């Protein structure tokens, strides 16, 4: 499933040295099968040629508000009406000022003025220009009107200064695109708590017990839920994945921390999806300094059980969904967990498969409940698995 497939997006490119980064954004959107209409300001053409974007999007690039030979009749009206969202990337101080004060003296600003679509602006300029009170006032005007301002980021700028002014990453723009276009989805108004990653149970300052869970499954479920309009809290034990735009992400380390956060966040939630691989055991004591190697050839470590998080959550209104990663007797072991933890359903997967499971972008799972035969899903992306899980959860709400 590609959430952005066939979405009609207008990408405005303005005259900034950061304009070259818009090529990457246009490429990513096109690879996601979006229909990307590019509008370049006249100053943007001093940095890039229209042919660059035309070659990537395979669609005409618009520049002149009064171009008589355009394939579009009255460009700004046509683009304004058919755009599901308008992204200005990068947005210069000049363009921001014109949009804030209702100017429409070029094709991009005229299109924005004529559109009722959501608008994302990604500022890019010198740090002093961004900090200037005039720019800050213009940005506040646009925020108050409901436009989404993403960035800028801090870093080294073309002028040699280091400060706020770098255009934000294309990945972050895609995150906001998902959030905005998905806000009226079928999970609108629902709070979903998702856990992800493998917890780490510390032995001493340099060692811990953990597992091979990457957290990708939990993050994929969270992204799918955001794309469907849910309010998502992601409780993550992973420190290798990027936070998802639109989620409340809480980073934890061990099973006890996850237990506390899940208990708190689940009190007002509609759905809890425990995709994390929580350690079953934790060291009975923690050594404050590194345990040194001795002349002995063995080392005995005293372990105690960690809390059973899913079983302990007894909110009767909450849809509880668990995961069962198994190496044998998949259906039997998963069904046992389903009953013991009093779940609405469980997602079972065989972690011995080479084409799915830990660290993979794909998964092959069964959805098991207490009232029907297990539903076997084909091998698919973890994002698609996430949507299948959400489909089943919605049917239970």
Secondary structure, DSSP 8 states (H G I E B T S, - for coil): --TTTT-EEEEEE-SSGGGHHHHHHHHHHHHTT-EEEEEE-TGGGGTS-HHHHHHHH-S-EE--TT-TT-SSTTHHHHHHHH-SEEEEEEE-HHHHHHHHTT--SSHHHHHHHT--SEEEEEE---HHHHHSHHHHHHHHHHHHTT-EE---EEEE-TTS-EEEEE---HHHHHHHHHHHHTTTSTTTT-EEEEEESB--EEEETTEEE--S--SHHHHHHHHHHHHTT-EEEEEE--SSS---TTEEEEE--SHHHHHHHHHHHHTT-SEEEE-SB--SEEESS--SS-----S-S-----EEE---HHHH---TTSEEEEEEEESS-HHHHHHHHHHHTT-SEEEEEETT-TTSSTT-SEE-EEEE-SSS--EE--SEEHHHHHHHHHHHHHHH-
